[in-house]
Each structure stands twice: as C-alpha cells, then as structure tokens.
C-alpha cells in the first residue's frame, strides 16, 4: 500500500500538497471519524458501503504514511534504518518488517503470491514471499533472502553518481520510473526491448524471473537501466 501511495503521489499534486501541511494528520483523523459515523444498513446501498469502506482504507494508508509507527494498521514496531550507496549517500530504510507490519498474515501473503503466479504464468517464481525487503532493496542493496532492509526509494543511487544511465546489459539495474519498481537484468534479447529478462521482488511477495514488461509494474512504466559507475 505504501508503494501504491508513493506512485500516486508522484503524479498527483493534491497528495503532494497534503504531505506538506502541518494539520494533515488532524484533518485526516477528523474525516476518518466522519466516515466511521456513517451507518448504511440497507442492502440497496451496498455500493455506498463499499465506497465508504474504500475511503476509510485510503485514510488509514495516508495516516500510516505520516506516522507509520503510530498509525500502522497492525501497530507493529520496526526501526528506521539505512544503507549507503557506493558514493556513501545515506539511503533510508525500514528494518524489521513482518507480515503484521503490512497489515496481513502469512496465509494472506501466500494467497496473494499464488494470485500473482496465476496472473503472470510466463514469469518464473524463484523464491517464496518474504516481508522484510522489497524490490528496491533486492536490486540495489542485497539479493540475500535474509535481507532485512525495506528501501523507501533507490533514487540516491542514480542521482549521486554511483550509477550511470546505460543501455540494457546483464547485471545492470532496471528502474521503472513512476511505477516505483526495481529489477536486475539477467538476459538481453533486444537492447532495451521487451525481450530483456530481469529478476525482481514483487513488493513483499515472491521473487520472480520475467520479461521486463511481464509484471504488475509495467503499465505506463518508463524503464531506465543503470550500471555501476
């Protein structure tokens, strides 16, 4: 959900404005209380109930983004951490994420990973779902299954000179721009074309080998490739 919020925020100035306001948490909590006070029981208003349910969930995600440890859906503690680019720029991370930190349990996570496999049958499932690290951390920091860093953004690797923009080549990083996804290139068919093969972790779920556009992050994505400078 956090990745989704960041992706929407990058393209929507209304959320960007909200993030700068000192009264944002107060106003969001007040609006959440208003939604909670609405009681629609008639079956003829099912669509209205769904709408308010979706809105309430969205408010929780926004509150979580302002103060994850206070407003987290699961209220599970984790610590603020960091890793460093080759140029020693600090990259913020979250350390100690569990399934509860994501507001789900292992059974739900397994079911969602199964759904991914069904939706993308040409992708190869390489590693089971794991909650502590995400695609950015896997691609830019560590491919280890014991990785404990959930990376918020890999932008520092690309902006501080640690990596340079290149055509697709084996071993370089692929960044999906507004889709906020990262991968490692493992094969090249047509340079920068759809036959480029990558490995990437899909959120908190499994690790997959797939063609570069055969994944949940490909829609409207502008993929760039980065090689260690």
C-alpha positions in Angstrom: 0.0 0.0 0.0 2.9 2.3 0.8 4.4 1.7 -2.6 1.0 2.4 -4.2 0.7 5.7 -2.3 4.2 6.8 -3.4 3.4 6.0 -7.0 0.2 8.0 -7.0 1.7 10.9 -5.0 4.5 11.2 -7.6 1.9 12.1 -10.3 -0.8 13.9 -8.2 -0.1 17.3 -6.8 -3.1 17.1 -4.4 -1.3 14.5 -2.4 2.0 16.3 -2.7 0.3 19.4 -1.2 -1.3 17.3 1.6 2.1 15.9 2.6 3.4 19.5 3.3 0.6 20.6 5.6 1.1 20.7 9.4 -2.6 20.0 10.1 -2.7 16.9 7.7 -3.0 14.3 10.5 -5.6 16.2 12.3 -7.8 16.7 9.2 -7.4 13.1 8.1 -8.4 11.8 11.5 -11.4 14.1 11.6 -12.5 12.9 8.2 -12.0 9.3 9.3 -14.3 9.9 12.2 -16.9 11.2 9.9 -16.7 8.2 7.7 -16.9 5.9 10.8 -20.1 7.6 12.0 -22.0 6.7 8.8 -24.1 3.7 9.2 -25.7 2.4 6.0 -27.6 -0.9 6.5 -30.0 -1.2 3.6 -28.9 -3.8 1.0 -29.9 -1.3 -1.7 -26.9 0.9 -0.6 -24.3 -1.8 -0.9 -22.3 0.4 -3.4 -22.3 3.2 -0.8 -21.0 0.9 1.9 -18.2 -0.2 -0.4 -17.3 3.4 -1.2 -17.0 4.4 2.4 -15.0 1.2 3.2 -12.5 2.1 0.4 -12.3 5.7 1.6 -11.7 4.6 5.1 -8.9 2.3 4.0 -7.4 5.1 2.0 -7.4 7.4 5.0 -5.6 4.7 7.0 -2.9 4.4 4.4 -2.4 8.2 4.4 -2.2 8.3 8.2 0.3 5.4 8.1 2.5 7.4 5.6 2.7 10.4 8.0 3.4 8.4 11.1 3.8 4.6 10.4 4.6 3.6 14.0 1.6 5.4 15.4 -1.0 4.7 12.7 0.1 1.4 11.3 -2.8 -0.9 10.5 -1.1 -3.5 12.6 0.7 -1.2 15.1 3.8 -3.4 14.9 7.1 -1.7 15.7 10.0 -1.6 13.4 13.1 0.5 13.3 14.3 3.2 11.0 17.5 2.1 9.3 19.7 3.0 6.4 22.1 1.6 3.8 24.6 3.5 1.7 25.3 4.0 -2.0 28.9 3.3 -3.3 29.4 7.1 -3.0 28.3 6.9 0.6 25.0 8.6 0.3 22.6 7.6 3.0 19.5 5.7 1.8 16.7 5.5 4.4 15.2 2.0 5.0 12.8 0.3 7.4 14.2 -2.6 9.4 12.3 -5.4 10.9 9.1 -5.5 8.7 6.9 -8.6 9.4 3.6 -9.6 7.8 1.9 -7.8 10.6 3.7 -4.7 9.6 2.0 -4.9 6.2 -1.4 -5.5 7.9 -1.7 -9.1 6.7 -0.6 -12.6 7.8 1.4 -15.3 6.1 -1.7 -17.1 4.8 -3.0 -14.0 3.0 0.5 -13.3 1.7 0.8 -16.8 0.3 -2.6 -16.5 -1.4 -1.7 -13.1 -3.0 1.6 -14.6 -4.3 -0.4 -17.5 -5.8 -2.6 -14.9 -7.5 0.5 -13.3 -9.0 1.6 -16.6 -10.3 -1.8 -17.2 -11.9 -1.9 -13.7 -13.4 1.6 -13.9 -14.9 2.1 -17.6 -16.0 5.2 -16.8 -18.0 7.0 -15.4 -15.0 9.1 -17.9 -13.1 8.6 -18.0 -9.3 12.1 -18.2 -7.8 11.7 -17.5 -4.1 8.8 -17.5 -1.6 7.2 -14.3 -0.4 9.1 -12.6 2.4 8.0 -9.4 4.3 11.3 -7.7 5.3 12.7 -6.5 2.0 11.3 -5.1 -1.3 12.2 -4.8 -4.9 14.5 -1.7 -4.4 16.4 -3.4 -1.6 16.8 -6.6 -3.6 18.0 -4.8 -6.7 20.2 -2.1 -5.3 21.3 -3.4 -1.9 21.3 -7.1 -1.4 19.8 -10.2 -3.1 20.1 -12.3 0.0 17.0 -14.0 1.3 17.9 -12.7 4.8 17.9 -9.1 3.7 16.2 -7.0 6.5 16.0 -3.6 4.8 12.8 -2.3 3.2 14.1 0.5 0.9 11.9 3.6 0.5 13.5 4.8 -2.7 16.6 4.0 -4.7 16.8 7.5 -6.2 20.1 8.3 -4.4 21.9 5.5 -6.3 21.0 7.2 -9.6 21.5 10.8 -8.5 24.8 10.8 -6.6 26.9 9.4 -9.5 27.2 5.9 -8.1 25.4 4.6 -11.2 25.2 5.8 -14.7 22.4 5.5 -17.3 23.2 2.9 -19.9 21.5 0.5 -22.4 20.3 -2.8 -21.0 23.1 -5.2 -20.1 23.4 -8.2 -17.9 23.9 -7.2 -14.3 22.6 -3.7 -14.5 19.7 -2.3 -12.6 16.3 -1.6 -14.2 14.2 1.2 -12.7 10.5 1.5 -13.7 10.1 5.3 -13.0 6.7 6.3 -11.8 5.8 2.6 -11.3 8.4 2.7 -8.5 9.8 -0.7 -9.1 13.4 -2.0 -9.5 14.9 -5.2 -11.0 18.2 -6.7 -12.0 18.8 -7.5 -15.7 19.8 -11.2 -16.2 19.4 -11.5 -20.0 19.3 -9.2 -23.1 17.4 -10.0 -26.2 16.8 -6.7 -28.0 18.6 -3.9 -26.3 16.2 -2.0 -24.0 13.4 -4.0 -25.7 10.6 -6.3 -24.4 12.8 -9.4 -24.5 15.1 -8.1 -21.8 14.9 -10.6 -18.9 15.0 -9.5 -15.3 14.7 -10.7 -11.7 12.6 -8.7 -9.3 10.8 -9.0 -6.0 7.2 -8.1 -6.2 6.5 -5.9 -3.2 6.5 -8.1 -0.1 5.7 -11.1 -2.1 7.8 -13.6 -4.2 10.9 -13.2 -6.3 10.3 -13.6 -10.0 12.3 -14.1 -13.2 10.3 -12.4 -16.0 10.4 -10.4 -19.2 10.8 -6.8 -18.3 7.2 -5.8 -19.1 5.6 -9.0 -17.9 4.9 -7.9 -14.3 2.4 -5.9 -12.3 4.5 -2.7 -12.6 4.8 -2.5 -16.4 1.7 -0.4 -17.2 2.8 3.1 -18.3 6.3 2.4 -16.9 9.3 4.1 -18.5 12.2 1.8 -17.7 15.7 3.1 -17.5 18.9 1.0 -17.0 21.8 1.8 -14.6 25.3 0.4 -14.3 27.8 0.9 -11.5 29.9 3.9 -12.4 
